[in-house]
Amino acid sequence: MADEGDDGCDDPGTPPRAVKKVKYSQKYSPNWESLPLFKGWLQPSVKSKNRAYCKACDCELNAKKSELEKHAGGQKHKTNASSAAKQPTLLSMSFARGHSSLDKEVKEGEIRLAAFVAEHNLPMSIMTHLPQLIKCVCSDSQIAKHIACSRTKTTAILKNVIGATSKEELINNVKTQKFSIIVDESTDKGCTKHLCLLARLIHGGEANDVFLDLVPVQEGSAQSLYDSIVKVFVDNGIPYKENMIGFASDGANAMMGAHNSLSSRLVTDVPNLFIMKCICHSFHLCASYACMSLPRAVEQLTRDVYNYFMSSPKRLSELKEFQDFVKVKPHKLLHPSQTRWLSLQAVVCRVLEQYDALILYFTDAAFSERIMAAEKILHYLKDPTNKLYLQFLEFILPFFTDLNKMMQSERPKIHLMYDSVSVVCRTIMDCYIKRDHLQNTAVQNVQYRNPSHFLPLNEIYLGGKVTAAIAQNTHGLSRPNLEEFQKHCLNFLVESVSQIFKRFPFRNAVFKHLRLIDSKVVLKKSEPSIAPLVSLLPGIIEENKLNEIDNEWRLLRNTDLEVDASIDTERLWQTIAEMKKGDGSQMFPQLSYFVSSVFCLPHSSAAAERIFSLVNNMKTKQRNALSTKTLVGLLHTRRYLKEDFCFSFPVSSTLLQRMTSDMYDSE
């Protein structure tokens, strides 16, 4: 055991070990960056705490102040630092562009490129290459060099710049004036069910149907549709219970049912709401149901003819030879669609136009190629009854389609509806009802089903071509077959009138009195009061203003209106609204406001059908992944463009202000 004084050394004579001196390395000091000599180019190295990095020379240095000073005094560093000082930073570039005219022109160019994509229904992916193409073609243009607008930015501009600006402008109008809504639902090519919502209001000084929103819905029940519409109003702060005066849609039960429908729920919220079942849908159904009174062979003939040529270029080229032989224009055969309002008349007229050429073609096909389908069609074509039916339809269908076309207009037509439908109904009844009963009876009281008021069967009018064929005995029918043909046509006429009475409310006093605002009635100055119409539309004018508006109507009767007698109704009321008193105030303020609100009442839902046609053009099979928000942006962009092209519409300051990083969303 060692002694207490033992120091643990094995050999007491060995000298003690030398203590090693610790070597310290200089670490980088952030304070150096603020020194004038190092400012702007010195920064810490990412490799070691004992190293520094020169941004000007792109090199690593020892973190020794003496070595850094030596490096700063070198000629190479001075040259690099001088060049770097002249190079603008990203921040300085952004600041400069944000306050220059070049930045404004670049933003305007990007907005117009996005509008170009929306205007022509182009895929967003085209913007991956289009700006690069512009830079290549316009290499000397400063604007082209700075345009940076690819797919993501284009989508953001359409949704959150142009689309958002257009929607905001519309929402502000809807918040401050009377409006009607037009709704419809449909499923697009991406299997997404949408509810389309339009507003009919005074926009740009005229009554127009304008797109409001497109809402995805899971089911088409009345409650689901109602919740979706109310959510749109609430989210956008629209006081619909105060400002909404009308509602239009097709005749589906979920939309127009008497007790459990969207319309019944809206009426609960807005008791004086004007409800309009689309007249275009109604008249299409009138014609469709009436056509069921005719033999099915007539419609089957048109379908078989179309299907025979549909997918065969060879047959079409052979038909063209027969068309040239009989000297008819080489028009294509049309498809009798069940879902297109105006297709049936066009199909009938086309078959009659090509009738002789078709008989020659199918005669040749039946005997030379012995095709059963051709033999069947030839049998139908040679039956003289079928041609008479087609000639009858060619005469009667324009009464439905012409009214349908007129009511598809966005211009105010509601004041013409009662008289227009009455004229069509009377014209059809005039074909088979005795003249004395028809002339001496109001249209809603005509006994159109009573055989005692019918004309004799041989005196029923079935159109000029049919009448001439019967008079000249060129039809080749026996007397029993001719009588059977006439009975079928009579059933068509009776059923068509029955469907019109079923679908149009002739006894509704509102439609009857709306004719008071027609330009012809106003200029005639024969109506003593407008109170009957105003009292029937309490949602527009308050009851305590009835005397005031009627006094203005009386004043209008005795005012010399220096306008042409053929002036359009809408233009007439614009002229009346602009008339001033001696003190410069408006002469007919309440009357003008009332009539402009009446123009906002809907007469059809055709505008919603047009929106879905646009959606189908945008959301194709190749572009079925477009989101609803993108579709809304595209539709609002097209509305914002109106009749302008992408290169001519005015780019407002609001659009330019929205061109920031905030325009991107997470969708």
PEVENZI-V415690 format. One record per backbone hydrogen bond with DSSP energy under -1.0 kcal/mol. NH is the residue of the N-H (numbers start at 1). CO is the residue of the C=O. Records with the same first field share a line. If there is no record, write none. Layout:
NH = CO + CO
//
This chain:
6 = 3
14 = 11
28 = 49
32 = 29
33 = 30
34 = 31
35 = 32
39 = 35
41 = 38
42 = 38
43 = 53
45 = 51
51 = 48
52 = 61
53 = 43
54 = 59
55 = 41
58 = 54
59 = 54
61 = 52
63 = 50
64 = 62
68 = 64
69 = 65
70 = 66
71 = 67
72 = 68
73 = 69
74 = 71
78 = 74
79 = 75
80 = 76
81 = 77
82 = 78
83 = 79
84 = 80
85 = 81
93 = 89
94 = 90
95 = 91
96 = 92
97 = 93
98 = 94
100 = 97
104 = 100
105 = 101
106 = 102
107 = 103
108 = 104
109 = 105
110 = 106
111 = 107
112 = 108
113 = 109
114 = 110
115 = 111
116 = 112
117 = 113
118 = 114
119 = 115
120 = 116
122 = 117
126 = 123
127 = 124
128 = 125
129 = 126
130 = 126
133 = 129
134 = 130
135 = 131
136 = 132
137 = 133
138 = 134
141 = 138
145 = 141
146 = 142
154 = 150
155 = 151
156 = 152
157 = 153
158 = 154
159 = 155
160 = 156
161 = 157
162 = 157
163 = 158
165 = 161
166 = 162
167 = 163
168 = 164
169 = 165
170 = 166
171 = 167
172 = 168
173 = 169
174 = 170
175 = 171
179 = 243
180 = 200
181 = 246
182 = 198
183 = 248
184 = 196
186 = 194
188 = 192
191 = 188
194 = 186
195 = 215
196 = 184
197 = 213
198 = 182
199 = 210
200 = 180
201 = 208
203 = 206
208 = 201
210 = 199
212 = 197
213 = 197
215 = 195
217 = 193
225 = 221
226 = 222
227 = 223
228 = 224
229 = 225
230 = 226
231 = 227
232 = 228
233 = 229
234 = 230
235 = 231
236 = 232
237 = 234
238 = 233
240 = 238
242 = 239
243 = 239
244 = 240
245 = 179
247 = 274
248 = 181
249 = 276
256 = 252
257 = 253
262 = 254
263 = 255
265 = 261
266 = 262
267 = 263
268 = 264
269 = 265
270 = 266
273 = 270
274 = 245
276 = 247
278 = 249
279 = 603
282 = 278
283 = 279
284 = 280
285 = 281
286 = 282
287 = 283
288 = 284
289 = 285
290 = 286
291 = 287
293 = 290
294 = 291
298 = 295
300 = 296
301 = 297
302 = 298
303 = 299
304 = 300
305 = 301
306 = 302
307 = 303
308 = 304
309 = 305
310 = 306
312 = 309
316 = 312
317 = 313
318 = 314
319 = 315
320 = 316
322 = 318
323 = 319
324 = 320
325 = 321
326 = 322
328 = 323
331 = 329
337 = 335
343 = 340
347 = 343
348 = 344
349 = 345
350 = 346
351 = 347
352 = 348
353 = 349
354 = 350
358 = 354
359 = 355
360 = 356
361 = 357
362 = 358
363 = 359
364 = 360
365 = 361
366 = 362
367 = 363
368 = 364
369 = 365
375 = 371
376 = 372
377 = 373
378 = 374
379 = 375
380 = 376
381 = 377
382 = 378
387 = 383
388 = 384
389 = 385
390 = 386
391 = 387
392 = 388
393 = 389
394 = 390
395 = 391
396 = 392
397 = 393
399 = 396
400 = 397
401 = 397
402 = 398
404 = 400
405 = 401
406 = 402
407 = 403
409 = 406
416 = 413
420 = 416
421 = 417
422 = 418
423 = 419
424 = 420
425 = 421
426 = 422
427 = 423
428 = 424
429 = 425
430 = 426
431 = 428
432 = 429
433 = 429
434 = 453
438 = 434
439 = 435
440 = 436
445 = 442
448 = 446
450 = 447
453 = 450
454 = 451
455 = 432
459 = 456
461 = 431
467 = 463
468 = 464
469 = 465
470 = 466
471 = 467
472 = 468
474 = 469
482 = 478
483 = 479
484 = 480
485 = 481
486 = 482
487 = 483
488 = 484
489 = 485
490 = 486
491 = 487
492 = 488
493 = 489
494 = 490
495 = 491
496 = 492
497 = 493
498 = 494
499 = 495
500 = 496
501 = 497
502 = 498
503 = 499
504 = 500
506 = 504
508 = 505
512 = 508
513 = 509
514 = 510
516 = 513
517 = 514
518 = 515
522 = 518
523 = 519
524 = 520
525 = 521
534 = 530
535 = 531
537 = 534
540 = 537
545 = 542
546 = 543
549 = 545
550 = 546
551 = 547
552 = 548
553 = 549
554 = 550
555 = 551
556 = 552
557 = 553
559 = 556
563 = 561
567 = 564
572 = 568
573 = 569
574 = 570
575 = 571
576 = 572
577 = 573
578 = 574
579 = 576
581 = 585
584 = 581
587 = 579
592 = 588
593 = 589
594 = 590
595 = 591
596 = 592
597 = 593
598 = 594
599 = 595
601 = 598
609 = 605
610 = 606
611 = 607
612 = 608
613 = 609
614 = 610
615 = 611
616 = 612
617 = 613
618 = 614
619 = 615
620 = 618
626 = 623
631 = 627
632 = 628
633 = 629
634 = 630
635 = 631
636 = 632
637 = 633
638 = 634
639 = 635
640 = 636
641 = 637
642 = 638
644 = 641
648 = 645
649 = 645
656 = 652
657 = 653
658 = 654
660 = 658
663 = 660
664 = 661
//
